[in-house]
Amino acid sequence: QVQLVESGGGLVQPGGSLRLSCAASGSISRYYAMGWYRQAPGKQRELVAMITTGGSTNYKDSVKGRFTISRDNAKNTVYLQMNSLKPEDTAVYYCNGDRGPFNYWGQGTHVTVSS
């Protein structure tokens, strides 16, 4: 069974940094496009960043230059480095693996940006 397990969330002050990790079972992170989504209270889930199997990346405009998505295929892990965090980045962050008809989600990790 495919599993995605996120970690690294927490409480951070504005301007701070966090690194989220998504540990994938098997080789999902190697063969799937991987993405980070977030959902703030009362809002729809939105794509934050994605990385293809070839390593191409794409970001939500509001996080460009602050967030970096990367993958370590040897460790079956995808990361989201988040710098210069803002209160509006507060949300539950979810890892996603996508390959055609197959789509998997992690359980989410909470990120709170507050002073």
ABEGO torsion letter per residue (X at the ends): XBBBBBBGBEBBBBGBBBBBBBBBBEAAAAABBBBBBBBBBGBBBBBABBBBAAGBBBBBAAABGABBBBBBAAAGBBBBBBBGBBAAABBBBBBBBBBEABBBBBAEBBBBBBX
